[in-house]
Amino acid sequence: MRAFASDLIAVSRKETRPLIHLALPICGAQLAQAGMSVVDVMMTGRLSATDLAAVSVGSSLWMPLMLFMTGTLMGLTPVVAHLMGGDRRDGIRVQVHQALWIGVVLGLVAAGLLWTAAMPVFRLMAVPDAVAERSAGYLAAVALGLPGVAVFQALRAFSDGMNHTRPSLWISLVGLGVNVPSNYLLIYGGEGLTTLFGPWLPSPLASLPALGAVGCGIATALSMWVMSLAMVLYTRRSRAYGNIELWRSPTPPRWRLIGELLYVGVPIGVAIFVEVTLFTLIALFIASLGEITVAAHQVALNYTSLLFMLPLSLGMALTVRVGNTLGQGRLDRARLVAWNGILVAVAVALLNCLLLWITAEPVIGLYTHNPEVTRITLSLVGLAMLYQVSDSLQVNLAGALRGYKDTRVIMLITLLAYWLVGLGGGHWLGDHGLFGWTPPLGVYGYWIGLVAGLTVAALLLGERLRRRSKAVAHGEMEIPA
């Protein structure tokens, strides 16, 4: 144990800097993509409450689908990282082509679901007719961009696996730059342009219709395709990928390779889907607790979600570092690289706790001036500080295990910890209290459930990584080819 600790300290001096160097561009890309959702909400909210509701309800349908696609395509990252680490670059091009086939099919299937299933779901949810109609139009427009965003995510997974994470940052910023003006033009139409530039505008521009939520969906789809085409262009022309001529000639579908990528990627997609639906279901459950409580929950969740981007990005970078090292055949060092990443994750979590402590009150003041909302939000942020360490640990432990191509266990642990402990326990505490010892805890019960669920996930994933990394390092277990 002492020898492992001294080796870990030695590796930390060399490994921490490249890990953070990989993680920071990923974090910037995540924030830029989150910024698109913020812009959508802000701009449609200024037009009408109905358009805002349409975009909010529609986003609750297409975002989980997109994140499932993203998670599934993330299975390409450890595959490329292993090949890159082992200097087997000739196999990378074929793997990327198979991921692109998967991405196109997933994008088309997701688009088809949005075109056909939106209205039946809205009727089941008893969504008001005006909101349902505009939301269905919004989703029909967004669906056009899903194949494009799937191609972007596949190429991003390839680039990340090649230790080249900056393109996703710059191209996500390009997408945000397209999203803002196209949103303004399509949501507000000619009237918005006249307000912005004055009455001298040519009549064709001044007479453009205000499309509201549908215009927001068109702008989102346009941004997706711009990001996709920009990533295609970059991967075709950049010299950063060495002699990998990605676009030299397309490889037809190879079912064995597609099956192997899905074997690694689908559990990642399911795990991300489970996490997203956890927060969606909690929001639905607390909707009956009143608008003050719902507002406080949303503010606290939005604020802490932004801080979560750094540990999330660190976990994605850790997948690459562990995969590279395993690909080199340095099994003992891969174990040290993984646990060094976990130590960095703890440091990041403590930094987030400090930021929450210092900035909570002034930041919440930017969201609301209601004293009751502020009071409840501050108490929820206090609970959020409790789970910063477990949240950062679980996402980075999962990232390290993905580097080992160990993804199915992550999916099972996520199902157990998030839905059974987090959602089930939170719902029980919120509605019934603690076995008669306390009254129903309301929104605090759900947040205590989050703390418990994330802690259970961190403990189980930590034990899995301990066993997996030790067995691989001692030659008792092999990494899937």
Phi and psi in degrees as a GROMACS rama.xvg file:
@    title "Ramachandran Plot"
@    xaxis  label "Phi"
@    yaxis  label "Psi"
@TYPE xy
-65.0462  -39.573  ARG-2
-65.0114  -39.0457  ALA-3
-63.6202  -40.2595  PHE-4
-65.2469  -41.9544  ALA-5
-68.2097  -37.8151  SER-6
-63.9796  -38.4393  ASP-7
-64.3876  -40.2821  LEU-8
-64.226  -41.684  ILE-9
-64.1242  -41.2317  ALA-10
-68.3155  -35.5768  VAL-11
-58.2113  -37.2853  SER-12
-64.5337  -30.1995  ARG-13
-97.9072  -25.7007  LYS-14
-97.4166  -27.1721  GLU-15
-64.5165  -43.2839  THR-16
-63.5229  -50.4509  ARG-17
-63.4561  -30.4763  PRO-18
-63.7123  -48.0668  LEU-19
-67.2816  -36.3507  ILE-20
-59.7689  -36.6521  HIS-21
-73.8691  -37.5282  LEU-22
-74.5271  -36.2013  ALA-23
-62.596  -45.6198  LEU-24
-62.0787  -36.0475  PRO-25
-61.7089  -42.2451  ILE-26
-61.2724  -43.7779  CYS-27
-61.4659  -40.3611  GLY-28
-65.1584  -41.0768  ALA-29
-62.4148  -42.2588  GLN-30
-66.623  -39.0591  LEU-31
-63.8369  -41.3717  ALA-32
-69.7028  -36.5066  GLN-33
-64.8707  -32.1194  ALA-34
-62.373  -30.4971  GLY-35
-62.9486  -41.7  MET-36
-65.1785  -39.2471  SER-37
-62.3131  -43.7122  VAL-38
-62.5569  -42.3337  VAL-39
-57.7211  -46.6303  ASP-40
-66.281  -44.5756  VAL-41
-63.8798  -45.1098  MET-42
-73.0659  -41.7078  MET-43
-70.4139  -31.8517  THR-44
-63.9635  -30.7307  GLY-45
-75.4542  -19.9316  ARG-46
-81.9695  -55.3507  LEU-47
-166.468  156.645  SER-48
-66.0149  -33.1198  ALA-49
-66.2007  -43.4839  THR-50
-66.1607  -38.583  ASP-51
-62.7042  -45.0834  LEU-52
-63.0158  -38.4677  ALA-53
-62.7164  -43.7655  ALA-54
-68.2288  -40.833  VAL-55
-64.523  -46.2029  SER-56
-66.2289  -42.2883  VAL-57
-63.6026  -39.2385  GLY-58
-62.7196  -32.8092  SER-59
-67.2266  -14.6604  SER-60
-96.8274  -46.9806  LEU-61
-82.595  -28.2144  TRP-62
-62.9712  -46.0366  MET-63
-60.2518  -37.4702  PRO-64
-62.9543  -44.1441  LEU-65
-65.9433  -39.3499  MET-66
-69.3784  -32.6042  LEU-67
-63.1737  -44.1621  PHE-68
-60.2083  -46.1148  MET-69
-60.0387  -46.3164  THR-70
-62.8274  -41.6138  GLY-71
-61.9834  -42.8455  THR-72
-73.1686  -19.7527  LEU-73
-64.3059  -16.4752  MET-74
-61.1121  -20.7723  GLY-75
-69.4943  -30.3227  LEU-76
-60.1928  -53.2267  THR-77
-64.9739  -30.1198  PRO-78
-63.894  -48.756  VAL-79
-64.3705  -40.1988  VAL-80
-62.1046  -40.8933  ALA-81
-63.3008  -47.1254  HIS-82
-63.6281  -39.5597  LEU-83
-65.1765  -45.5197  MET-84
-63.5466  -35.1479  GLY-85
-87.3605  7.73146  GLY-86
55.43  39.8923  ASP-87
-109.82  58.2239  ARG-88
-66.8088  -23.1818  ARG-89
-66.1658  -19.019  ASP-90
-90.3954  -8.18738  GLY-91
-71.5595  -43.9794  ILE-92
-57.051  -44.718  ARG-93
-63.6728  -41.3873  VAL-94
-63.6939  -41.1297  GLN-95
-64.7099  -40.0734  VAL-96
-62.2614  -38.6654  HIS-97
-66.7089  -38.0503  GLN-98
-64.8632  -36.3711  ALA-99
-65.3536  -39.88  LEU-100
-60.2376  -44.2309  TRP-101
-61.4403  -44.3569  ILE-102
-61.5923  -44.3234  GLY-103
-62.7996  -44.2188  VAL-104
-64.2792  -45.7894  VAL-105
-60.7868  -41.0203  LEU-106
-63.1971  -42.058  GLY-107
-68.3902  -40.091  LEU-108
-64.8548  -43.6916  VAL-109
-62.7779  -41.1083  ALA-110
-62.0531  -43.8764  ALA-111
-60.8672  -39.3889  GLY-112
-63.3129  -42.2954  LEU-113
-66.7344  -36.5662  LEU-114
-69.5739  -33.1497  TRP-115
-103.497  -28.3339  THR-116
-103.457  -8.46036  ALA-117
-61.596  -53.4083  ALA-118
-64.5624  -42.346  MET-119
-58.243  -39.5901  PRO-120
-65.2053  -41.2124  VAL-121
-64.5441  -38.5885  PHE-122
-65.2107  -40.1807  ARG-123
-63.1155  -36.8161  LEU-124
-84.4179  -0.68959  MET-125
57.0628  41.4327  ALA-126
-71.4701  134.249  VAL-127
-53.8768  146.178  PRO-128
-56.8743  -44.2896  ASP-129
-63.1213  -42.0194  ALA-130
-68.1687  -43.3931  VAL-131
-61.6974  -41.7217  ALA-132
-64.3368  -46.7929  GLU-133
-69.1197  -36.6614  ARG-134
-66.9692  -37.3955  SER-135
-63.4049  -39.7465  ALA-136
-64.4364  -41.0968  GLY-137
-60.15  -46.2115  TYR-138
-67.7333  -36.0673  LEU-139
-62.1075  -36.6098  ALA-140
-72.6423  -45.5232  ALA-141
-59.4267  -37.3908  VAL-142
-56.6745  -31.3979  ALA-143
-62.0809  -26.0618  LEU-144
-92.8766  -9.10352  GLY-145
-64.9365  -39.9704  LEU-146
-60.4792  -36.1144  PRO-147
-65.1059  -44.3397  GLY-148
-69.0812  -29.0034  VAL-149
-65.9478  -41.7296  ALA-150
-62.4766  -43.3539  VAL-151
-59.0893  -45.7093  PHE-152
-67.0446  -35.1947  GLN-153
-64.8708  -44.395  ALA-154
-69.8272  -32.7826  LEU-155
-65.1387  -42.0597  ARG-156
-61.5732  -39.6007  ALA-157
-61.6662  -48.6414  PHE-158
-64.3706  -41.7752  SER-159
-61.3387  -43.5027  ASP-160
-62.5463  -23.7969  GLY-161
-87.7305  12.3577  MET-162
64.8331  28.6055  ASN-163
-125.354  86.3177  HIS-164
-97.788  -9.48697  THR-165
-68.1754  -34.7122  ARG-166
-55.7755  -39.0667  PRO-167
-63.5207  -32.7954  SER-168
-66.1825  -54.6302  LEU-169
-65.9091  -38.5316  TRP-170
-73.2344  -32.919  ILE-171
-65.7075  -36.4732  SER-172
-66.5429  -36.9417  LEU-173
-61.5439  -43.9299  VAL-174
-59.8607  -41.8982  GLY-175
-64.4187  -38.9365  LEU-176
-65.2681  -30.5007  GLY-177
-78.4943  -37.3656  VAL-178
-63.6691  -42.0591  ASN-179
-64.3496  -56.0496  VAL-180
-68.0478  -36.6162  PRO-181
-67.9684  -35.2819  SER-182
-59.1611  -48.4138  ASN-183
-61.1095  -46.11  TYR-184
-63.3602  -45.5819  LEU-185
-83.9877  -31.3024  LEU-186
-74.3043  -48.2342  ILE-187
-95.0001  -20.0935  TYR-188
66.3476  -155.599  GLY-189
-63.1639  -33.252  GLY-190
-63.4047  -41.2201  GLU-191
-65.955  -39.5293  GLY-192
-64.5124  -39.7461  LEU-193
-64.8253  -40.2637  THR-194
-62.3864  -37.342  THR-195
-79.215  -43.1663  LEU-196
-108.941  -11.6376  PHE-197
101.241  174.346  GLY-198
-77.7741  -0.669874  PRO-199
-79.7269  -1.50831  TRP-200
-61.4858  144.786  LEU-201
-58.5267  147.986  PRO-202
-59.6432  -35.3502  SER-203
-59.102  -39.2783  PRO-204
-73.3424  -42.0643  LEU-205
-65.9295  -22.4884  ALA-206
-98.0974  6.93595  SER-207
-61.0543  137.236  LEU-208
-74.1548  149.124  PRO-209
-84.7728  113.334  ALA-210
-91.7672  -9.6127  LEU-211
60.0877  -129.677  GLY-212
-61.807  -37.2535  ALA-213
-63.4492  -41.8571  VAL-214
-61.2286  -37.4574  GLY-215
-61.8464  -40.6544  CYS-216
-65.4922  -38.9208  GLY-217
-64.5362  -42.4617  ILE-218
-62.9993  -39.3725  ALA-219
-63.6485  -45.4692  THR-220
-63.1791  -39.8818  ALA-221
-61.6163  -43.8149  LEU-222
-61.6544  -40.4791  SER-223
-60.2755  -45.0735  MET-224
-71.1254  -35.1384  TRP-225
-62.3628  -44.6695  VAL-226
-62.757  -40.8288  MET-227
-62.9311  -49.7235  SER-228
-66.6569  -35.243  LEU-229
-64.6808  -39.2987  ALA-230
-69.5224  -38.1954  MET-231
-60.4872  -46.9604  VAL-232
-62.7327  -41.6031  LEU-233
-66.2883  -47.2445  TYR-234
-67.2407  -20.2962  THR-235
-81.4186  -35.8096  ARG-236
-104.282  -21.3041  ARG-237
-72.2026  145.378  SER-238
-91.0057  0.369541  ARG-239
-66.8442  -18.7021  ALA-240
-98.2831  13.4114  TYR-241
62.8043  -132.123  GLY-242
-92.4561  15.3986  ASN-243
-82.5781  100.888  ILE-244
-86.736  82.2557  GLU-245
-60.2827  -35.426  LEU-246
-106.491  20.6569  TRP-247
-63.2506  -49.928  ARG-248
-158.102  134.021  SER-249
-68.2122  141.823  PRO-250
-97.0774  127.781  THR-251
-65.4285  164.173  PRO-252
-57.5543  131.57  PRO-253
-117.353  109.347  ARG-254
-65.5943  -31.6974  TRP-255
-66.2857  -45.2727  ARG-256
-66.8668  -39.7488  LEU-257
-61.6173  -41.7938  ILE-258
-61.8405  -39.3666  GLY-259
-67.441  -40.7168  GLU-260
-64.8597  -41.0929  LEU-261
-66.9579  -33.3584  LEU-262
-60.3514  -38.2116  TYR-263
-83.6716  -38.7921  VAL-264
-86.1289  -37.8259  GLY-265
-60.0695  -42.7861  VAL-266
-59.5525  -33.1418  PRO-267
-65.3996  -45.7159  ILE-268
-60.3656  -42.1154  GLY-269
-65.1224  -41.4822  VAL-270
-61.8819  -43.1375  ALA-271
-66.107  -40.3399  ILE-272
-61.4097  -42.4168  PHE-273
-61.7616  -42.4147  VAL-274
-64.5979  -43.0162  GLU-275
-65.1578  -44.4007  VAL-276
-67.2275  -27.0565  THR-277
-56.5409  -50.6766  LEU-278
-70.294  -33.6619  PHE-279
-64.4005  -45.0438  THR-280
-67.753  -37.8799  LEU-281
-60.97  -42.351  ILE-282
-60.8691  -38.2537  ALA-283
-67.9031  -40.3201  LEU-284
-66.1093  -38.6688  PHE-285
-84.9871  -1.16903  ILE-286
-60.1673  -26.3101  ALA-287
-82.8266  -2.81056  SER-288
-87.2285  0.00401715  LEU-289
107.129  155.156  GLY-290
-67.1715  -31.5574  GLU-291
-63.8651  -47.4524  ILE-292
-64.764  -43.4312  THR-293
-62.0812  -42.6809  VAL-294
-62.7682  -44.3207  ALA-295
-62.8168  -43.8147  ALA-296
-59.2887  -44.9806  HIS-297
-66.1533  -40.644  GLN-298
-64.8205  -47.9035  VAL-299
-62.3814  -40.8851  ALA-300
-68.1969  -41.5259  LEU-301
-63.1774  -43.2537  ASN-302
-66.4616  -48.574  TYR-303
-70.0114  -28.0254  THR-304
-64.6686  -35.6185  SER-305
-63.6296  -41.8026  LEU-306
-68.1114  -26.6398  LEU-307
-68.3924  -17.2936  PHE-308
-59.9973  -34.1261  MET-309
-69.9841  -51.5667  LEU-310
-62.5668  -33.7836  PRO-311
-60.8534  -45.6333  LEU-312
-66.728  -36.7235  SER-313
-62.336  -40.153  LEU-314
-64.1149  -38.7003  GLY-315
-66.0322  -39.5773  MET-316
-67.3303  -35.6056  ALA-317
-65.2996  -34.2092  LEU-318
-56.1395  -43.4137  THR-319
-67.3528  -46.5838  VAL-320
-64.5176  -43.0461  ARG-321
-66.4451  -43.6193  VAL-322
-61.8897  -43.327  GLY-323
-58.1409  -46.6403  ASN-324
-67.0237  -40.9866  THR-325
-65.4303  -38.2067  LEU-326
-62.0238  -29.2207  GLY-327
-76.7562  -7.50687  GLN-328
81.2949  11.5747  GLY-329
-94.5277  77.8404  ARG-330
-69.9739  -39.3505  LEU-331
-64.5594  -42.8976  ASP-332
-67.7574  -35.2236  ARG-333
-58.6407  -38.6438  ALA-334
-61.5947  -43.0534  ARG-335
-68.2437  -39.4877  LEU-336
-61.0188  -42.2908  VAL-337
-62.3306  -48.3404  ALA-338
-73.9848  -26.5386  TRP-339
-64.4053  -40.7952  ASN-340
-59.9049  -36.3038  GLY-341
-67.4085  -39.5117  ILE-342
-63.1547  -41.6451  LEU-343
-63.2135  -37.6187  VAL-344
-62.1559  -38.8681  ALA-345
-63.3538  -42.4314  VAL-346
-62.5941  -41.6759  ALA-347
-63.4129  -40.1139  VAL-348
-62.6289  -42.5085  ALA-349
-65.2593  -35.886  LEU-350
-63.3831  -42.6713  LEU-351
-62.1882  -40.1275  ASN-352
-59.983  -43.1665  CYS-353
-63.6884  -42.5382  LEU-354
-62.8663  -41.0039  LEU-355
-62.2825  -42.4602  LEU-356
-62.5081  -41.5682  TRP-357
-81.1289  -39.8572  ILE-358
-104.18  -5.6614  THR-359
-54.5967  -52.5431  ALA-360
-64.926  -49.6491  GLU-361
-65.1867  -35.4692  PRO-362
-68.8477  -42.6047  VAL-363
-61.4878  -32.9614  ILE-364
-62.6973  -23.6742  GLY-365
-74.2472  -26.0196  LEU-366
-84.5806  -40.3364  TYR-367
-151.695  151.665  THR-368
-111.405  4.23602  HIS-369
-76.0861  119.381  ASN-370
-63.5039  -34.1047  PRO-371
-70.1785  -42.1488  GLU-372
-61.6869  -42.5811  VAL-373
-61.1021  -43.8725  THR-374
-62.054  -47.5051  ARG-375
-67.1204  -39.5208  ILE-376
-61.5061  -43.2525  THR-377
-61.1656  -39.4589  LEU-378
-68.702  -35.1267  SER-379
-69.3793  -37.452  LEU-380
-63.4419  -33.9984  VAL-381
-59.8763  -42.1018  GLY-382
-66.0441  -36.9716  LEU-383
-61.8573  -32.9765  ALA-384
-63.683  -29.33  MET-385
-68.113  -33.8307  LEU-386
-99.3987  7.71331  TYR-387
-59.3697  -43.4756  GLN-388
-67.1323  -48.1158  VAL-389
-66.3458  -35.7193  SER-390
-66.6254  -45.6204  ASP-391
-64.75  -39.4571  SER-392
-64.2999  -46.4521  LEU-393
-65.6578  -38.1505  GLN-394
-72.2343  -31.2628  VAL-395
-82.7985  -33.0253  ASN-396
-62.4856  -41.2997  LEU-397
-63.458  -39.9658  ALA-398
-61.5645  -43.036  GLY-399
-64.3655  -42.6206  ALA-400
-64.7941  -34.2504  LEU-401
-62.6708  -34.2465  ARG-402
-60.5238  -30.3298  GLY-403
-85.3112  4.71591  TYR-404
59.8905  28.4907  LYS-405
-102.248  86.9869  ASP-406
-111.886  -25.5852  THR-407
-66.9624  -37.672  ARG-408
-66.5506  -36.5258  VAL-409
-58.1694  -43.2774  ILE-410
-61.0531  -45.7155  MET-411
-65.9926  -42.3785  LEU-412
-64.1561  -39.7308  ILE-413
-62.2532  -44.785  THR-414
-58.6464  -46.0764  LEU-415
-65.8343  -50.8457  LEU-416
-73.153  -41.2547  ALA-417
-80.2674  -50.3991  TYR-418
-82.5918  -44.7104  TRP-419
-76.3242  -54.809  LEU-420
-79.1298  -52.7885  VAL-421
-67.649  -56.5393  GLY-422
-77.9516  -48.1113  LEU-423
-63.5529  -48.0691  GLY-424
-66.0755  -40.3103  GLY-425
-63.8988  -41.2884  GLY-426
-65.4918  -39.1146  HIS-427
-64.3235  -47.4135  TRP-428
-64.6684  -39.0357  LEU-429
-67.1035  -37.446  GLY-430
-96.9154  -28.1677  ASP-431
-122.17  -18.424  HIS-432
84.6478  -167.643  GLY-433
-99.2625  84.8062  LEU-434
49.4997  39.8651  PHE-435
84.2498  -9.17149  GLY-436
-76.4696  -27.9552  TRP-437
-131.698  155.313  THR-438
-70.9192  169.306  PRO-439
-51.7121  133.906  PRO-440
-91.1586  -4.0689  LEU-441
61.0104  -137.082  GLY-442
-62.4711  -29.8217  VAL-443
-66.2396  -32.7307  TYR-444
-62.0214  -41.0453  GLY-445
-66.0931  -38.6974  TYR-446
-72.2698  -33.9913  TRP-447
-64.727  -36.8341  ILE-448
-60.9674  -40.4068  GLY-449
-59.8862  -45.6795  LEU-450
-58.0047  -47.0251  VAL-451
-65.1724  -44.3076  ALA-452
-62.7053  -44.9758  GLY-453
-66.7364  -35.5742  LEU-454
-67.8159  -43.5005  THR-455
-61.4468  -43.2707  VAL-456
-59.8802  -44.4879  ALA-457
-63.2201  -42.6585  ALA-458
-64.6283  -45.6635  LEU-459
-68.5014  -41.8049  LEU-460
-66.9032  -36.4125  LEU-461
-62.3732  -42.7736  GLY-462
-66.9614  -38.0016  GLU-463
-63.5607  -44.5828  ARG-464
-64.9522  -39.3955  LEU-465
-58.4704  -47.2271  ARG-466
-70.7551  -43.4224  ARG-467
-65.7007  -49.1638  ARG-468
-65.4157  -37.5585  SER-469
-68.0416  -42.8303  LYS-470
-64.9955  -40.9763  ALA-471
-67.6549  -42.5646  VAL-472
-62.7057  -33.0652  ALA-473
-92.4581  6.28172  HIS-474
75.2906  15.281  GLY-475
-87.4005  -10.3227  GLU-476
-148.867  144.103  MET-477
-107.723  151.792  GLU-478
-77.8595  136.31  ILE-479
-55.009  139.127  PRO-480
